[in-house]
């Protein structure tokens, strides 16, 4: 029986009274375990002091997670963010080069929420910092006072484009998704194909054209209670299957290299 693939999950860096901690939301860890049937491997946000090539040699996939923090705007030539905006430069310094290296190496990538925004930036796109202030878009962020089941409940429909992986996995052209983000795509990166569009026209899903392996990004949160949502489960299963395939190919190459 084949061993389970290992999926790397870059951490956020948080100051917690008064020490720095490297943290990953349990919902992402659980989704890797229960949805992708894989082993989560937490990657500290140590930036260029971490040997990212060595990290990628030990994982079979990469999950870029959501986070309360925003990608710093200088990474996409954006205007300075408002005072008090939550940023995580240590995460940026880790995830942005790590995603670029993973794409080049053919390591499967699934990017969620902040991860979706990171992947768009890595590929040359830009972001709106406050969607609620952009004409034409409705509010996409959650109400913090709502209970979690409301925050992560269905918020708006997205259209899944014909011929896309998401439409294939959903078996339908439209689904309801949750919505817990302030930022969103302003300029979509080149070299990607749109997979999902919100009812207000915001791009909420894309895949990377010509990627050597699974390379998908969504703006919503399919990791939330993943086993209770057939569509979310199908996405994570497809990601896990891609990681298993990569693990087999990677092992085969290493064996041939030794031989």
C-alpha distance (Angstrom), angle and dihedral (degrees) to the residues before:
residue distance angle dihedral
X1 . . .
X2 3.82 . .
X3 3.79 117.5 .
X4 3.77 117.9 -115.3
X5 3.80 118.5 -92.4
X6 3.78 119.6 -106.3
X7 3.80 116.8 -125.2
X8 3.78 118.9 -161.5
X9 3.81 118.0 -137.6
X10 3.83 116.9 -168.0
X11 3.79 112.2 -139.8
X12 3.78 132.9 -133.0
X13 3.80 117.8 -121.5
X14 3.79 113.4 -129.0
X15 3.78 133.5 176.8
X16 3.80 108.8 -130.2
X17 3.81 114.6 -178.4
X18 3.10 94.4 -30.7
X19 3.81 108.5 -41.9
X20 3.80 129.0 88.0
X21 3.81 114.6 -111.8
X22 3.79 129.8 -171.7
X23 3.79 108.1 -137.4
X24 3.81 141.6 178.8
X25 3.79 124.6 -170.1
X26 3.81 111.6 -107.1
X27 3.82 91.3 -132.8
X28 3.82 89.2 67.9
X29 3.78 92.7 47.1
X30 3.80 90.5 48.9
X31 3.82 91.9 48.1
X32 3.81 90.4 54.6
X33 3.78 90.7 48.9
X34 3.80 99.0 41.6
X35 3.80 103.3 25.0
X36 3.80 104.1 34.1
X37 3.82 94.3 28.6
X38 3.79 89.0 -133.5
X39 3.78 141.2 120.7
X40 3.83 117.2 -98.4
X41 3.80 116.0 -134.1
X42 3.80 113.8 -166.9
X43 3.81 115.9 -140.8
X44 3.83 116.6 -156.3
X45 3.79 118.1 -128.5
X46 3.79 95.4 -116.1
X47 3.78 97.9 136.1
X48 3.79 118.5 -155.9
X49 3.81 91.9 -8.5
X50 3.81 86.2 73.3
X51 3.80 119.1 78.6
X52 3.81 96.8 -123.8
X53 3.81 93.6 -177.4
X54 3.79 89.4 56.4
X55 3.81 90.2 48.4
X56 3.80 91.3 54.0
X57 3.80 90.4 51.3
X58 3.80 88.1 62.7
X59 3.81 100.1 47.5
X60 3.79 134.7 67.1
X61 3.79 96.3 -157.8
X62 3.79 143.6 5.9
X63 3.81 127.7 -130.2
X64 3.80 114.6 -163.6
X65 3.80 104.8 -159.7
X66 3.76 137.2 -155.9
X67 3.79 120.5 -100.2
X68 3.81 141.0 179.8
X69 3.81 88.1 -114.9
X70 3.81 127.0 84.0
X71 3.78 129.5 -133.4
X72 3.79 107.2 -100.2
X73 3.83 108.1 -104.4
X74 3.79 95.9 -130.6
X75 3.82 87.1 74.1
X76 3.80 89.8 68.2
X77 3.82 100.1 27.2
X78 3.81 91.1 -103.5
X79 3.79 126.4 156.2
X80 3.80 117.4 -90.2
X81 3.78 112.3 -78.7
X82 3.80 123.1 -117.1
X83 3.82 117.7 -82.9
X84 3.78 110.7 -89.7
X85 3.81 94.8 28.4
X86 3.79 111.0 148.3
X87 3.78 111.8 -116.7
X88 3.79 132.7 168.7
X89 3.81 109.1 -157.1
X90 3.81 91.0 175.1
X91 3.79 90.4 59.0
X92 3.81 91.7 45.3
X93 3.81 89.4 51.3
X94 3.80 89.4 53.1
X95 3.79 107.3 36.2
X96 3.80 100.1 41.2
X97 3.83 97.0 56.5
X98 3.81 91.1 34.4
X99 3.80 92.0 56.1
X100 3.80 90.9 47.6
X101 3.80 91.4 50.9
X102 3.82 92.2 45.4
X103 3.80 91.7 53.8
X104 3.80 91.1 49.4
X105 3.80 91.5 48.6
X106 3.79 94.5 46.4
X107 3.80 94.5 -116.6
X108 3.85 109.9 157.2
X109 3.82 113.5 -106.6
X110 3.78 130.9 -163.4
X111 3.81 114.5 -177.3
X112 3.82 123.8 -165.2
X113 3.84 128.6 -169.2
X114 3.84 104.8 -47.7
X115 3.79 85.6 20.2
X116 3.82 89.1 55.4
X117 3.80 88.7 52.9
X118 3.81 91.7 45.9
X119 3.79 92.3 52.8
X120 3.80 91.3 48.8
X121 3.82 89.4 51.7
X122 3.81 93.3 46.1
X123 3.80 89.4 54.7
X124 3.81 93.2 49.3
X125 3.81 103.7 -89.8
X126 3.79 130.1 129.0
X127 3.81 137.1 -137.4
X128 3.77 141.7 -130.7
X129 3.80 105.5 -128.9
X130 3.82 97.2 -155.3
X131 3.78 113.3 23.7
X132 3.79 92.6 -177.5
X133 3.81 88.5 67.0
X134 3.81 95.3 48.9
X135 3.80 114.5 96.8
X136 3.78 112.8 -115.0
X137 3.79 98.6 25.4
X138 3.78 125.2 96.8
X139 3.79 124.5 -142.4
X140 3.80 111.4 -66.9
X141 3.80 100.4 175.1
X142 3.78 124.3 91.1
X143 3.80 128.1 -112.0
X144 3.79 103.6 -107.8
X145 3.81 92.7 -148.6
X146 3.80 93.5 58.5
X147 3.82 118.6 98.7
X148 3.79 114.3 -101.7
X149 3.78 95.0 -105.6
X150 3.82 88.3 58.3
X151 3.82 94.4 43.6
X152 3.80 90.3 51.7
X153 3.79 95.3 37.1
X154 3.83 123.5 107.8
X155 3.80 108.9 -63.1
X156 3.80 109.3 168.7
X157 3.81 141.2 -13.8
X158 3.78 125.0 -97.2
X159 3.77 125.5 -161.2
X160 3.80 113.8 -131.3
X161 3.77 109.5 -146.4
X162 3.77 120.6 -122.3
X163 3.78 113.7 -102.0
X164 3.80 93.3 24.7
X165 3.79 128.5 123.5
X166 3.81 92.7 -121.8
X167 3.80 92.0 55.2
X168 3.78 90.0 48.7
X169 3.80 91.6 50.7
X170 3.81 93.9 45.2
X171 3.79 95.5 44.4
X172 3.80 88.8 -142.9
X173 3.79 139.7 72.5
X174 3.80 98.0 -123.1
X175 3.80 135.4 40.0
X176 3.80 137.2 170.7
X177 3.81 115.1 -117.7
X178 3.78 137.4 -176.3
X179 3.80 119.9 -108.9
X180 3.81 124.9 -149.8
X181 3.80 107.0 149.8
X182 3.79 138.2 103.6
X183 3.78 96.9 -168.7
X184 3.78 129.8 60.4
X185 3.77 145.3 163.3
X186 3.80 114.8 -54.6
X187 3.80 97.7 165.1
X188 3.78 115.0 16.8
X189 3.79 114.0 -136.0
X190 3.75 119.1 -109.2
X191 3.77 119.8 -110.2
X192 3.79 96.1 42.9
X193 3.80 135.1 104.0
X194 3.79 120.7 -137.3
X195 3.80 112.6 -118.8
X196 3.81 103.3 173.6
X197 3.82 137.0 22.4
X198 3.82 127.4 -169.6
X199 3.78 122.8 -128.5
X200 3.84 90.0 -99.3
X201 3.80 92.8 52.2
X202 3.81 97.9 -99.9
X203 3.80 112.9 145.5
X204 3.80 107.7 -118.5
X205 3.78 104.1 168.8
X206 3.79 138.9 30.8
X207 3.77 141.2 161.8
X208 3.80 126.5 -144.7
X209 3.79 112.4 -109.5
X210 3.78 115.5 -127.3
X211 3.80 93.7 8.2
X212 3.79 113.8 161.2
X213 3.80 90.4 -132.5
X214 3.82 142.4 3.1
X215 3.83 107.9 -34.3
X216 3.80 111.7 167.4
X217 3.81 133.5 151.6
X218 3.81 130.8 -167.9
X219 3.79 129.6 -178.1
X220 3.82 96.5 -146.0
X221 3.82 129.7 68.3
X222 3.81 113.5 -99.4
X223 3.80 90.4 161.7
X224 3.82 90.6 73.5
X225 3.83 108.5 106.6
X226 3.79 86.5 -23.9
X227 3.80 97.0 -176.8
X228 3.81 91.8 57.0
X229 3.80 95.8 58.1
X230 3.83 115.9 63.7
X231 3.81 93.4 -157.3
X232 3.81 93.7 49.2
X233 3.79 90.4 46.2
X234 3.80 90.9 50.5
X235 3.81 90.8 53.3
X236 3.79 93.6 50.7
X237 3.79 91.6 43.9
X238 3.81 90.5 53.1
X239 3.80 89.3 49.2
X240 3.80 91.4 48.4
X241 3.81 91.3 48.8
X242 3.81 89.9 52.0
X243 3.81 89.6 51.0
X244 3.82 90.3 50.2
X245 3.79 90.4 51.6
X246 3.79 90.6 48.7
X247 3.81 90.9 49.7
X248 3.79 91.2 53.5
X249 3.81 92.4 48.5
X250 3.79 92.0 45.5
X251 3.80 92.9 49.6
X252 3.80 90.9 48.1
X253 3.79 91.4 52.4
X254 3.82 91.7 49.6
X255 3.81 91.7 49.6
X256 3.80 91.6 49.7
X257 3.78 89.8 47.2
X258 3.81 91.2 54.3
X259 3.78 91.8 45.0
